[in-house]
């Protein structure tokens, strides 16, 4: 397994901080800041699609 390069945490007010990471094999990772050993992983394309869908409002019903 390649080493994961983590981005700076994304934090909301009073909420957990999430981190996104990638590796050189084309995988993407999401973890709660401080718990990077327990992550969700998929392809970078899947992460890209999720981010674009969230930006397009497809997850607004969760707010």
The 8 nearest C-alpha neighbors of each residue, nearest first, counted from 0:
[[1, 2, 24, 22, 3, 23, 26, 25],
 [0, 2, 22, 3, 23, 24, 21, 26],
 [1, 3, 22, 4, 0, 23, 21, 24],
 [4, 2, 22, 21, 20, 5, 1, 28],
 [3, 5, 20, 21, 22, 2, 6, 19],
 [6, 4, 20, 19, 3, 18, 7, 21],
 [7, 5, 19, 20, 18, 8, 4, 21],
 [6, 8, 18, 5, 9, 19, 17, 32],
 [9, 7, 18, 17, 16, 10, 6, 32],
 [8, 10, 17, 16, 18, 7, 11, 19],
 [11, 9, 16, 8, 15, 17, 14, 12],
 [12, 10, 14, 13, 16, 15, 9, 17],
 [11, 13, 14, 10, 15, 16, 9, 17],
 [12, 14, 11, 15, 10, 16, 9, 17],
 [15, 13, 11, 12, 16, 10, 17, 9],
 [14, 16, 10, 17, 31, 11, 13, 32],
 [15, 17, 10, 32, 9, 8, 31, 14],
 [16, 18, 31, 9, 32, 8, 30, 15],
 [19, 17, 8, 30, 29, 32, 31, 6],
 [20, 18, 29, 28, 6, 5, 30, 17],
 [19, 21, 5, 28, 4, 27, 6, 3],
 [22, 20, 27, 4, 3, 26, 28, 5],
 [21, 23, 3, 24, 26, 1, 25, 2],
 [22, 24, 25, 1, 21, 26, 2, 3],
 [25, 23, 22, 26, 1, 21, 0, 42],
 [26, 24, 23, 43, 22, 42, 27, 21],
 [27, 25, 42, 43, 22, 21, 24, 41],
 [26, 28, 21, 43, 42, 41, 40, 20],
 [29, 27, 40, 20, 19, 39, 21, 38],
 [30, 28, 19, 39, 38, 18, 20, 40],
 [31, 29, 38, 18, 35, 17, 32, 34],
 [30, 32, 17, 34, 16, 18, 33, 35],
 [33, 31, 16, 17, 34, 18, 30, 35],
 [32, 34, 35, 31, 30, 36, 16, 17],
 [35, 33, 31, 36, 32, 37, 30, 38],
 [34, 36, 30, 37, 33, 38, 32, 31],
 [35, 37, 34, 38, 30, 33, 31, 39],
 [38, 36, 35, 34, 30, 39, 31, 29],
 [37, 39, 30, 29, 35, 36, 28, 40],
 [38, 40, 29, 28, 30, 41, 37, 27],
 [39, 41, 28, 27, 38, 29, 26, 42],
 [42, 40, 27, 26, 45, 43, 28, 46],
 [41, 43, 26, 45, 44, 27, 25, 46],
 [42, 44, 27, 46, 26, 45, 25, 47],
 [43, 45, 47, 42, 46, 48, 41, 27],
 [46, 44, 48, 42, 47, 43, 49, 41],
 [45, 47, 43, 49, 44, 48, 50, 27],
 [46, 48, 44, 50, 45, 49, 43, 51],
 [49, 47, 45, 51, 46, 50, 52, 44],
 [48, 50, 46, 52, 47, 51, 53, 45],
 [51, 49, 53, 47, 52, 48, 54, 46],
 [50, 52, 54, 48, 53, 49, 55, 47],
 [53, 51, 55, 49, 54, 50, 57, 48],
 [54, 52, 50, 56, 55, 58, 57, 51],
 [53, 55, 51, 56, 52, 50, 57, 58],
 [56, 54, 52, 53, 57, 51, 58, 50],
 [57, 55, 59, 53, 54, 58, 52, 60],
 [56, 58, 53, 52, 59, 55, 54, 60],
 [59, 57, 53, 60, 56, 61, 52, 62],
 [60, 58, 56, 61, 62, 57, 53, 55],
 [59, 61, 58, 62, 57, 56, 53, 55],
 [62, 60, 59, 58, 57, 56, 53, 52],
 [61, 59, 60, 58, 56, 57, 53, 11]]
